[in-house]
Amino acid sequence: MIVGRLSIGQHPIQISIPENIPGVKELNLRLSKINESEILIRTDQRAFFLNGQEDPNRWSRWDERIFLQEFLEFYNAEVIQPEEQFHYETFYDFYSEWYTSLEE
């Protein structure tokens, strides 16, 4: 199952919710905390949850998986205010601004 794609670009992400696909509440809960061992990041930068499957290349892209885990931990601990809840669109905006600032 493709959960999302973290990429910086000119095109907005469009999301539709057909049957049996999680809605915003479920996405926010699932994406707010990711352990690097739960995901696979392919060379095209698409991220997949392993959902209990074995990762055939456990050490491939390990640094990117750790980065995602630690960036989410930082965001949840330091950016979100105590009265706020994680929202994947707000997180994506924060990440986009942060990433763009690195390029300047």
C-alpha positions as CSV (number, residue, x, y, z in Angstrom):
1,M,0.0,0.0,0.0
2,I,1.4,3.4,-1.0
3,V,0.9,5.7,1.9
4,G,2.5,8.9,0.7
5,R,5.4,10.5,-1.1
6,L,7.6,13.1,0.4
7,S,8.9,15.1,-2.4
8,I,9.4,18.8,-3.1
9,G,8.1,20.1,-6.3
10,Q,5.7,22.4,-8.2
11,H,2.7,20.1,-8.1
12,P,0.3,19.8,-5.2
13,I,-0.6,16.4,-3.8
14,Q,-4.1,15.4,-4.5
15,I,-5.8,12.9,-2.3
16,S,-9.1,11.1,-2.8
17,I,-10.5,8.5,-0.5
18,P,-12.2,5.5,-2.2
19,E,-13.6,2.6,-0.1
20,N,-11.3,0.8,2.3
21,I,-8.7,3.7,2.1
22,P,-8.0,5.5,5.4
23,G,-9.3,9.0,5.9
24,V,-7.6,12.0,7.3
25,K,-8.0,10.9,11.0
26,E,-6.5,7.5,10.3
27,L,-3.7,9.0,8.2
28,N,-2.8,11.5,10.9
29,L,-2.6,8.7,13.5
30,R,-0.6,6.4,11.3
31,L,1.8,9.0,9.9
32,S,2.5,10.9,13.2
33,K,4.9,8.2,14.5
34,I,6.8,6.0,12.2
35,N,9.5,3.6,13.2
36,E,12.2,3.2,10.5
37,S,11.7,-0.6,10.7
38,E,8.1,-0.3,9.5
39,I,8.8,1.3,6.1
40,L,10.5,0.7,2.9
41,I,11.7,3.7,0.8
42,R,12.3,2.8,-2.8
43,T,14.8,4.5,-5.2
44,D,12.0,6.5,-6.7
45,Q,11.3,8.0,-3.2
46,R,8.0,6.3,-2.7
47,A,7.5,5.1,0.8
48,F,5.6,1.9,1.7
49,F,4.6,0.5,5.1
50,L,5.8,-3.1,5.3
51,N,2.8,-4.3,7.2
52,G,4.7,-7.1,8.8
53,Q,6.4,-8.2,5.5
54,E,10.2,-8.8,5.5
55,D,12.3,-6.1,4.0
56,P,14.5,-7.8,1.4
57,N,17.2,-5.1,1.7
58,R,17.1,-4.1,5.3
59,W,20.1,-1.8,5.2
60,S,19.3,-0.2,1.9
61,R,18.2,3.5,2.4
62,W,18.5,3.0,6.2
63,D,19.7,6.6,6.5
64,E,16.6,7.9,4.9
65,R,14.3,5.8,7.1
66,I,16.1,7.0,10.2
67,F,15.9,10.6,9.0
68,L,12.1,10.3,8.6
69,Q,11.7,8.7,12.0
70,E,13.8,11.3,13.8
71,F,12.3,14.2,11.8
72,L,8.8,13.1,12.9
73,E,10.0,12.8,16.5
74,F,11.5,16.3,16.4
75,Y,8.4,17.7,14.8
76,N,6.1,16.1,17.4
77,A,8.2,17.2,20.3
78,E,9.4,20.6,19.3
79,V,7.1,22.1,16.6
80,I,3.5,21.0,17.5
81,Q,2.1,22.9,20.4
82,P,0.6,20.9,23.3
83,E,-2.9,21.8,22.3
84,E,-2.4,20.8,18.7
85,Q,-2.5,17.4,17.0
86,F,-0.4,16.0,14.2
87,H,-1.9,16.8,10.7
88,Y,-0.1,15.4,7.7
89,E,-0.7,18.4,5.5
90,T,0.7,20.8,8.1
91,F,3.7,18.5,8.6
92,Y,4.2,18.4,4.8
93,D,4.1,22.2,4.7
94,F,6.7,22.4,7.5
95,Y,8.9,19.9,5.8
96,S,8.7,21.7,2.5
97,E,9.6,25.0,4.0
98,W,12.5,23.4,5.9
99,Y,13.8,21.6,2.8
100,T,13.5,24.8,0.7
101,S,15.5,26.7,3.3
102,L,18.4,24.3,2.9
103,E,18.6,25.0,-0.8
104,E,18.9,28.8,-0.3
